[in-house]
C-alpha cells in the first residue's frame, strides 16, 4: 500500500490533470487507477463518466446529482490516500474530500471508497457513503450558510449608527385580491407608489407569493395603517433590519444596507477571486457601508447536516461539518448625530432640493451630510454647481494675497460694468458708489470683484482656490467633487469666474471645506473615516495675514450684509451666493451660503448650504438659520 496523488478540479470547470500513479502491486495499481479515475471525473463535473465507473451508474448518477444540488456551486478537490485489496474481489480506497463551498470556508473530511472487481476491471460501489461516511440510503446533505451579525458603523463617539429596527413590509398576495384596480389605487394613495406599477407587479406575481409594494419603519406604517390594513389582498410581514436613525441620515456618506446585487458580489472577492458573499446576503449597497463591506460583514460560516429525503419525518438531521462565522470589525465615522439631525431638520424646511454639509475646522472631519427628500442626496458630495458669490471668499483671498486691496481700500461698486462688450450687473443693479472693500464684500458687489479680479494674473483665482484644497485629487472611500477653477481663463470668462459663474464649479462638501480652512487657518483634507488613510496632503492654505483680513470681512456679511438674518445665531462668519444656471429667461439661480460658527454647543463648525434653483441666497440663509437654531 502507498500514498496516492492529489486530484483537484472544479465542478463545471476544466479538470486538473491527474498525476500518474507509482508502480507497484498490480491489484493495488488497478484499484488506485479506478479510484483516481472516478474521483477525477467527479471533481471535473463529469457526472456521466464518474457514474459509469461504478457498479450502478443510475444510482451513482442520482447520488452525484443530488450532492451537486445539496452543495450548490461548490467545487471538489480530492486527495487519494491508501488503497487496500481485500479477499473476494473487494478493495477500499481512502481519500480526503475538500469542498470549496460557495461564499463560505472550505469543508474537508476523510472518506472511503468501496470497490469491487468486475472481470479485469475494478468499479466503485455506488453507495451514499462514497459521498460522506455518515450518509446513508434515504438521506441527503443539507448546507446552511450564515453571515455573522454585521459590525457597527459608528458615530464620532463610537456609538452604532445603524441599529436593529422593525420594518413592516406592505405587500400583496395575488391569490387573495378581489379588485386589483381598486386595491392598486388605494395602495397608491397611501404610499405614493404609482398604481400602474403596483398593478403590473401583482399581475406578474403568483398566488401565495408575496409581492412587495413598500417597506416602512413601524412609525411610518402606523401613519397609513388605517388606509391599507383591511384592503383585500394585502399582507404585512414584519422584519428587523439594521437601519440608521432616519431614512436619509447622512445617506450620501454612510449609504444603505440591502440585498446584495450582482455588481456588489463581483467586487467582494478573496485573493483568488472567489466571491465572499452570496445572493440574498444583506450587504452595504452604497456609501461607506458598501466601501467597507468586507470589514463590516465579516465571513460567513456554515453547517452541513445529513437529513432524511422525506421531509415529512421532521428529521432535524445530524451535523457532519461546520465552521463558525467570523464577525466583522466596526468602522468609526466622524458623524455627530446632534449635528446631523439638526441639519436634517433644517433641509426639511425647504420644498426645493436642498443640501447641508458640516465640517470640523482644522481636521476636515465630515460631521454631517444632509439632503432633503426632494434632492438627489449624492449631490451633497459629488454635485457640480456654480457657487455664485460664495466664490468671492476665494477671489478675495487672491486679491488680498496680491496686495492690490486691503479690507479698508476704497473700491467702486457701480450698478453695472462691461467686459469685452458683455455687461455684468449687481442684483437689481444696485450701486454703492465708492465703498471700502469690506462693504463691497458684505453687500456682494459683483462689479467690484470683476473689476478688481481682471487686474490679477490669469491663474490667480485657481491658485487661491487650490490653497483651500479646491481641485485636489482626494482619495476617499466615498468620492467627492473637489471643485474646479480654471487657471487659464481670460476676458469675460475670467470676469464671470471671479463671481462664481463662468467655468467655476463646486460641491457643497468642498465649499464647506473652504469655510473650514478660513476658520482654522489650516485647511485640511476631508476625513470620512476616523483613523482611515489620509485623503491626501493637507492644502497649503493662504498666508495667515490674508486670513486675518478675510475673517472680519466674512463676519461683516452676517453683521450688516447679505446674511444679516443670522446675526443672532452666535459668532457666525460667512458668504452668500446666488448662482445663475441654464438657458431660461430670466435665468434660474441656485442659492448658497457658506460659513462657520465659532463656539456653540458642538464647538467650532464650518458648513455650506445649497438650495438648488432657490433663486436667491436668502433661502440658503434661511436654511442655515434653521440649522443653527436647531443646534442651539
C-alpha positions in Angstrom: 0.0 0.0 0.0 1.2 3.5 -0.7 0.2 7.2 -0.6 -1.9 8.5 -3.5 -1.8 11.6 -5.6 -3.9 14.7 -5.4 -6.9 15.0 -7.6 -8.2 18.6 -7.8 -10.7 20.1 -10.1 -13.8 22.4 -10.1 -17.3 21.2 -10.9 -18.2 22.7 -14.2 -14.6 23.8 -14.8 -11.6 22.3 -16.6 -10.1 19.3 -14.9 -6.7 19.5 -13.3 -4.5 16.7 -14.8 -4.2 13.7 -12.5 -0.6 12.7 -11.7 0.4 9.2 -12.8 0.3 6.6 -10.2 3.5 5.0 -8.9 4.4 1.4 -9.9 3.7 -1.4 -7.6 1.5 -4.4 -7.0 -0.8 -4.9 -10.0 -4.1 -5.2 -7.9 -3.2 -2.1 -5.9 -2.4 -0.3 -9.2 -5.7 -1.3 -10.7 -7.7 -0.3 -7.7 -5.8 3.0 -7.5 -6.4 3.7 -11.2 -10.1 3.1 -10.8 -10.4 5.3 -7.7 -8.4 8.0 -9.3 -10.5 8.0 -12.5 -13.7 8.1 -10.5 -12.6 11.0 -8.3 -11.1 12.9 -11.2 -14.3 12.7 -13.2 -16.4 13.6 -10.2 -14.2 16.6 -9.4 -14.3 17.6 -13.0 -18.1 17.8 -13.0 -18.4 14.9 -15.5 -21.1 13.1 -13.6 -21.8 10.6 -16.5 -18.2 9.5 -16.7 -17.9 9.2 -12.9 -21.2 7.2 -12.7 -20.0 4.9 -15.5 -17.1 3.9 -13.3 -19.4 2.5 -10.6 -21.3 -0.8 -10.3 -24.7 1.0 -10.6 -24.5 4.0 -13.0 -28.1 5.0 -12.5 -27.8 5.1 -8.7 -24.5 6.9 -8.9 -25.9 9.5 -11.2 -28.7 10.2 -8.9 -26.4 10.4 -5.9 -23.9 12.7 -7.5 -26.5 15.0 -8.9 -28.2 15.2 -5.5 -24.9 16.1 -4.0 -24.4 18.9 -6.5 -27.9 20.2 -5.6 -27.1 20.0 -1.9 -23.8 21.8 -2.2 -24.7 24.5 -4.9 -21.8 26.0 -6.8 -19.3 24.1 -4.7 -16.1 22.6 -6.2 -14.4 19.4 -5.1 -10.7 18.6 -4.6 -9.9 15.0 -3.8 -6.7 13.6 -2.3 -6.3 9.9 -2.7 -4.8 8.0 0.2 -4.0 4.4 0.9 -5.7 1.6 -1.1 -6.2 -1.9 0.3 -7.2 -5.0 -1.7 -9.2 -7.5 0.4 -10.5 -11.0 -0.2 -13.2 -11.9 -2.7 -12.6 -9.2 -5.2 -13.1 -6.3 -2.8 -11.0 -3.2 -2.1 -11.0 0.1 -0.3 -9.5 3.5 -1.2 -9.1 6.1 1.5 -9.4 9.7 0.3 -9.8 13.2 1.6 -12.6 15.5 0.3 -12.2 19.3 0.3 -15.3 21.2 -0.8 -14.7 24.8 -1.8 -18.2 26.0 -0.8 -19.7 29.0 -2.4 -19.2 32.1 -0.3 -18.1 30.1 2.7 -15.0 28.4 4.1 -13.8 25.1 2.8 -15.2 21.9 4.2 -12.8 18.9 4.5 -13.3 15.4 5.7 -11.9 11.9 5.3 -13.9 9.3 3.4 -13.5 5.8 1.9 -14.5 4.4 -1.5 -15.5 0.7 -1.6 -14.6 -1.0 -4.9 -15.5 -4.4 -6.4 -13.6 -6.4 -9.0 -15.6 -6.9 -12.3 -13.6 -9.1 -14.6 -10.4 -7.3 -15.3 -11.7 -4.0 -14.0 -12.5 -2.5 -10.7 -15.7 -0.5 -10.1 -16.6 2.0 -7.3 -19.6 0.8 -5.3 -22.4 3.2 -5.8 -23.4 3.7 -2.2 -24.3 7.0 -0.3 -21.2 6.6 1.9 -18.9 7.3 -1.1 -20.0 11.0 -0.7 -19.6 11.1 3.1 -19.2 8.3 5.7 -22.3 9.3 7.6 -24.6 9.4 4.5 -27.0 6.5 4.2 -29.8 5.5 2.0 -32.8 7.7 2.2 -30.7 10.7 3.2 -29.0 13.7 1.6 -26.8 16.6 2.6 -28.2 19.9 3.8 -26.0 23.0 3.7 -26.8 26.0 5.9 -24.8 29.2 5.4 -24.9 32.1 7.9 -23.3 35.5 8.0 -22.4 36.9 11.4 -24.2 40.0 12.7 -22.9 43.0 10.7 -20.3 45.0 12.6 -21.3 48.5 13.6 -20.8 51.7 11.6 -20.3 54.1 14.4 -20.6 57.8 15.0 -17.9 60.1 16.4 -18.4 58.8 19.9 -18.2 55.1 18.9 -21.9 54.5 19.2 -23.6 52.4 16.5 -25.5 54.5 13.9 -27.3 51.5 12.3 -29.4 49.6 14.9 -32.0 46.8 14.7 -35.2 48.4 13.6 -38.7 46.9 13.0 -39.8 47.2 9.4 -43.3 46.4 8.1 -43.4 45.1 4.5 -46.6 46.4 2.8 -47.4 43.9 0.0 -50.0 41.8 -1.8 -50.8 38.1 -2.1 -52.1 37.9 -5.7 -54.2 34.9 -4.9 -56.4 36.8 -2.5 -57.0 40.0 -4.5 -60.7 40.7 -5.3 -60.5 44.0 -7.1 -57.0 44.8 -8.4 -57.7 48.3 -9.8 -59.3 49.4 -6.5 -56.5 47.8 -4.5 -53.8 49.5 -6.6 -55.5 52.9 -6.3 -55.8 52.6 -2.6 -52.3 51.5 -2.0 -51.0 54.2 -4.3 -52.9 56.9 -2.4 -51.4 55.7 0.9 -47.9 55.0 -0.2 -47.2 57.2 -3.2 -46.2 54.2 -5.3 -47.8 54.6 -8.8 -50.9 52.4 -9.2 -49.9 51.2 -12.6 -46.6 49.9 -11.1 -48.5 48.0 -8.3 -50.9 46.6 -10.9 -48.1 45.3 -13.1 -46.2 43.7 -10.2 -49.3 41.9 -8.9 -50.3 40.7 -12.3 -46.8 39.2 -12.7 -47.0 37.5 -9.3 -48.1 34.1 -8.3 -50.8 33.1 -5.7 -49.3 32.7 -2.3 -46.1 34.6 -3.3 -45.6 37.9 -1.6 -45.4 40.9 -3.9 -43.8 43.8 -2.2 -45.1 47.4 -2.5 -43.1 49.3 0.1 -41.1 48.7 3.2 -41.8 51.1 6.1 -40.5 51.6 9.6 -43.1 50.9 12.2 -44.0 54.6 12.9 -44.3 55.3 9.2 -46.5 52.2 8.7 -48.8 53.3 11.6 -49.5 56.6 9.8 -51.0 54.7 6.9 -52.3 51.6 8.7 -56.0 52.7 8.6 -55.8 53.2 4.9 -54.3 49.8 3.9 -54.7 47.2 6.7 -58.2 46.0 5.7 -57.7 46.1 1.9 -58.5 42.6 0.4 -55.3 41.0 -0.8 -52.8 43.0 1.4 -50.4 41.3 3.7 -47.9 42.8 6.2 -44.9 40.6 7.2 -42.6 42.2 9.8 -38.8 42.1 9.7 -36.0 43.5 11.8 -33.2 45.3 9.8 -30.2 47.4 10.6 -31.2 51.0 9.8 -29.9 54.5 10.5 -32.0 56.8 12.9 -33.9 58.3 9.9 -34.3 57.2 6.2 -31.9 59.9 4.9 -29.5 60.0 7.8 -26.2 61.1 6.1 -27.2 58.6 3.4 -24.8 60.1 0.8 -21.9 59.3 3.0 -23.0 56.3 5.1 -25.0 54.6 2.5 -27.6 51.9 2.9 -27.8 48.1 3.6 -29.9 45.9 1.3 -29.9 42.7 -0.7 -26.6 42.1 -2.5 -26.6 42.8 -6.2 -24.5 41.0 -8.8 -22.3 44.1 -9.1 -21.6 44.0 -5.3 -20.9 40.3 -5.3 -18.4 40.8 -8.1 -16.5 43.5 -6.1 -16.3 41.4 -2.9 -14.0 38.5 -3.6 -11.0 37.0 -1.9 -7.4 37.0 -3.3 -8.3 34.1 -5.6 -11.3 35.8 -7.0 -13.8 33.7 -5.0 -17.0 35.6 -4.0 -17.1 36.2 -0.3 -20.9 36.6 -0.3 -23.9 35.2 -2.0 -27.3 36.3 -3.4 -29.7 37.1 -0.6 -27.0 38.4 1.8 -27.7 41.8 3.3 -24.7 44.0 2.4 -23.9 47.6 2.1 -25.3 48.8 -1.2 -23.9 52.4 -1.2 -21.7 54.8 0.7 -19.3 53.6 3.5 -21.5 50.6 4.1 -20.5 49.4 0.6 -16.9 50.6 0.6 -16.2 48.7 3.7 -18.4 45.6 3.1 -15.7 43.1 3.8 -14.7 44.7 7.1 -18.3 45.1 8.3 -19.9 42.0 7.0 -17.3 39.5 8.3 -17.0 36.0 6.9 -19.9 33.5 6.6 -19.9 30.2 8.5 -21.7 27.0 7.5 -23.2 23.8 8.8 -23.6 20.6 6.8 -26.0 18.0 8.1 -27.3 14.6 7.0 -31.1 14.8 6.7 -33.8 12.5 5.5 -35.0 12.9 2.0 -38.6 12.5 3.4 -39.4 16.0 4.7 -42.4 14.6 6.5 -40.3 12.8 9.1 -39.4 16.0 10.8 -35.8 14.8 11.0 -33.6 17.7 12.0 -30.5 15.9 10.8 -27.1 15.1 12.1 -24.4 17.7 11.8 -21.3 16.4 10.0 -19.4 19.6 9.3 -19.3 23.2 10.3 -17.3 26.5 10.5 -18.2 29.4 12.7 -18.9 32.8 11.2 -16.1 35.3 11.7 -17.5 38.7 12.9 -16.5 41.8 11.1 -14.9 44.9 12.7 -16.6 48.2 13.5 -15.9 51.3 11.5 -15.9 54.7 13.1 -17.0 57.8 11.3 -16.8 61.5 12.4 -20.6 61.9 12.1 -22.1 63.8 15.1 -25.8 62.7 15.4 -26.9 66.0 17.1 -25.4 68.0 14.2 -26.7 65.6 11.6 -30.3 65.7 13.0 -30.2 69.5 13.2 -29.0 69.6 9.5 -31.8 67.2 8.5 -34.4 69.3 10.3 -33.1 72.4 8.5 -33.1 71.0 5.0 -36.6 69.6 5.6 -37.9 73.2 5.8 -37.4 73.6 2.1 -39.5 72.1 -0.7 -36.7 72.5 -3.2 -33.7 70.2 -3.4 -31.5 71.2 -0.5 -28.2 70.1 0.9 -26.2 71.0 4.1 -22.7 69.7 4.8 -20.9 70.3 8.1 -17.1 70.0 8.5 -14.8 70.4 11.6 -12.3 73.3 11.1 -8.7 72.2 11.5 -9.4 68.4 11.0 -11.5 68.2 7.8 -13.8 65.7 9.5 -17.2 65.5 7.9 -19.7 65.9 10.8 -23.0 65.9 8.9 -24.3 65.4 5.3 -28.0 66.2 4.9 -30.2 66.3 1.9 -34.0 66.6 1.8 -36.4 64.2 0.1 -36.6 66.5 -3.0 -32.9 66.2 -3.5 -30.5 63.7 -5.1 -28.6 63.0 -1.9 -25.4 62.3 -3.8 -25.2 65.9 -4.9 -24.1 66.9 -1.4 -20.8 65.2 -2.1 -20.4 64.9 -5.9 -22.7 67.6 -7.3 -21.1 70.1 -9.6 -22.7 73.5 -9.3 -21.6 77.1 -10.0 -21.0 78.6 -6.5 -22.0 82.2 -7.3 -20.9 84.9 -5.0 -19.7 82.4 -2.3 -16.7 82.2 -4.7 -15.8 85.7 -3.6 -14.2 84.2 -0.5 -11.6 82.7 -2.8 -11.5 85.8 -5.1 -10.9 88.0 -2.0 -8.2 85.6 -1.0 -6.4 86.2 -4.3 -6.9 89.9 -4.1 -5.7 90.2 -0.5 -2.8 88.0 -1.2 -1.7 90.0 -4.3 -1.8 93.1 -2.1 -4.0 95.0 -4.6 -6.5 95.7 -1.9 -7.0 95.7 1.9 -10.3 95.5 3.7 -10.3 99.3 4.0 -9.3 100.1 0.4 -11.9 102.3 -1.3 -13.3 100.5 -4.4 -16.0 101.5 -6.9 -19.3 99.5 -6.8 -21.2 100.6 -9.9 -24.5 99.0 -10.8 -23.0 97.5 -14.0 -19.7 97.0 -15.6 -18.7 96.0 -19.2 -16.0 93.5 -20.1 -15.2 93.0 -23.8 -18.7 94.1 -24.7 -20.5 92.0 -22.2 -22.4 93.7 -19.4 -22.3 92.4 -15.8 -24.5 93.7 -13.1 -25.2 93.6 -9.4 -28.5 92.2 -8.2 -31.2 94.7 -9.4 -28.2 96.9 -10.5 -27.7 98.3 -7.0 -25.0 101.0 -7.0 -23.0 101.7 -3.8 -20.6 104.3 -5.3 -17.2 104.0 -3.8 -17.0 102.0 -0.6 -14.4 100.0 1.5 -13.6 96.6 0.1 -15.2 95.0 3.2 -18.5 96.7 2.4 -18.4 95.5 -1.3 -17.8 92.0 0.0 -20.5 92.2 2.7 -23.1 93.5 0.1 -21.8 91.1 -2.6 -20.9 93.7 -5.2 -20.3 91.8 -8.4 -18.9 94.7 -10.3 -16.3 95.5 -7.7 -15.0 91.9 -7.8 -15.0 91.7 -11.5 -13.1 95.0 -11.9 -10.5 94.0 -9.3 -10.0 90.4 -10.4 -9.3 91.4 -14.0 -6.1 93.0 -12.7 -4.9 89.7 -11.4 -2.8 87.1 -13.3 -4.9 84.6 -15.1 -4.0 81.8 -12.7 -4.6 83.8 -9.5 -8.1 82.6 -8.8 -7.2 78.9 -9.3 -4.1 79.3 -7.1 -6.2 80.9 -4.3 -8.8 78.2 -4.6 -6.2 75.5 -4.6 -4.7 76.8 -1.3 -8.0 75.6 0.3 -7.9 72.2 -1.5 -10.2 73.0 -4.4 -9.3 70.8 -7.4 -7.4 68.3 -5.2 -7.5 64.6 -6.2 -8.9 63.4 -2.9 -8.6 59.6 -2.3 -11.7 58.7 -0.3 -13.8 55.6 0.3 -16.8 57.7 -0.8 -15.8 60.1 -3.5 -16.4 63.8 -3.5 -16.1 66.5 -6.2 -13.3 68.8 -5.0 -14.3 71.7 -7.3 -12.9 73.2 -10.4 -11.4 76.7 -11.0 -9.7 77.1 -14.4 -6.2 78.6 -14.4 -6.2 79.9 -18.0 -9.5 81.9 -18.3 -9.4 85.3 -19.8 -11.7 88.2 -20.6 -15.4 87.6 -19.9 -14.9 84.1 -18.6 -12.3 85.3 -16.2 -14.7 88.0 -15.1 -17.5 85.5 -14.6 -15.2 83.1 -12.7 -14.5 85.9 -10.2 -18.1 85.9 -9.1 -18.6 82.1 -9.2 -20.1 81.8 -12.6 -18.3 81.1 -15.9 -16.4 77.9 -15.6 -16.2 77.6 -11.8 -17.9 74.6 -10.2 -18.2 73.5 -6.6 -19.8 70.8 -4.5 -21.4 71.6 -1.1 -18.8 69.5 0.8 -15.9 71.2 -0.9 -17.3 74.6 -0.2 -17.7 73.6 3.5 -14.0 72.6 3.5 -13.1 76.0 2.2 -15.0 77.6 5.0 -13.3 75.3 7.5 -9.9 76.4 6.1 -10.8 80.0 6.6 -12.0 79.3 10.1 -9.0 77.3 11.3 -6.2 78.9 9.2 -5.0 75.3 8.5 -7.1 73.8 5.6 -7.3 70.0 5.9 -8.0 67.1 3.7 -11.5 65.7 4.1 -12.0 62.8 6.6 -14.8 60.3 6.2 -13.4 57.5 8.5 -11.8 58.1 11.8 -8.3 56.7 11.7 -8.5 55.9 8.0 -5.9 56.5 5.3 -5.4 60.3 4.6 -7.3 61.5 1.6 -4.3 63.4 0.5 -1.8 66.0 1.7 -3.3 69.0 3.6 -3.7 72.1 1.4 -1.0 74.7 1.9 -3.5 77.4 2.9 -3.3 81.1 2.2 -0.9 83.3 4.2 -2.0 83.9 7.8 -2.2 87.7 7.1 -4.7 87.1 4.3 -7.0 85.0 6.5 -6.7 87.6 9.3 -8.0 90.2 6.8 -10.7 87.9 5.3 -12.3 86.7 8.5 -13.6 90.2 9.6 -15.0 90.6 6.1 -16.9 87.4 6.4 -18.2 88.4 9.8 -19.5 91.7 8.3 -21.6 89.7 5.9 -23.6 88.5 8.9 -23.5 91.7 11.0 -24.6 94.1 8.3 -24.6 92.4 4.9 -26.5 89.8 2.9 -26.7 87.3 5.7 -27.8 89.7 8.4 -30.6 87.3 9.3 -28.0 85.2 11.1 -26.6 87.9 13.4 -28.4 86.4 16.4 -27.1 82.9 15.9 -23.8 83.3 17.7 -20.4 84.3 16.2 -21.1 83.4 12.6 -19.0 84.2 9.6 -19.9 83.6 6.0 -20.7 84.5 2.4 -23.9 84.2 0.4 -24.1 83.2 -3.2 -26.7 83.3 -6.0 -25.5 81.3 -9.0 -27.3 81.5 -12.3 -27.6 78.4 -14.4 -29.4 77.1 -17.5 -30.9 79.0 -20.5 -34.1 80.2 -19.1 -35.1 83.9 -19.4 -34.8 85.3 -16.8 -32.2 82.7 -15.7 -32.7 80.4 -12.8 -30.4 80.6 -9.9 -29.1 78.4 -7.1 -29.0 79.8 -3.5 -25.8 79.3 -1.4 -24.5 80.1 2.0 -21.1 79.0 3.2 -19.5 79.9 6.5 -18.6 78.9 10.0 -19.5 79.5 13.6 -17.1 79.9 16.5 -18.1 78.2 19.7 -21.5 76.9 20.4 -22.6 73.5 21.9 -20.8 71.5 19.3 -17.6 73.6 19.1 -16.4 75.3 16.0 -18.1 74.1 12.9 -18.0 75.1 9.2 -20.8 74.5 6.7 -22.2 75.0 3.3 -25.8 75.1 2.2 -27.1 74.8 -1.3 -30.8 75.2 -2.3 -31.0 74.0 -5.9 -32.9 76.5 -8.1 -33.6 78.5 -4.9 -33.4 81.8 -7.0 -31.8 83.7 -4.1 -29.2 83.3 -1.4 -31.8 84.3 1.1 -33.3 80.8 1.0 -29.9 79.3 1.9 -29.5 81.8 4.7 -33.0 80.7 6.0 -31.9 77.0 6.0 -28.7 78.0 7.8 -30.8 79.9 10.3 -33.0 76.8 10.9 -29.8 74.7 11.3 -28.1 76.9 13.8 -31.4 77.4 15.7 -31.9 73.6 15.9 -28.3 73.1 17.0 -28.6 75.7 19.8 
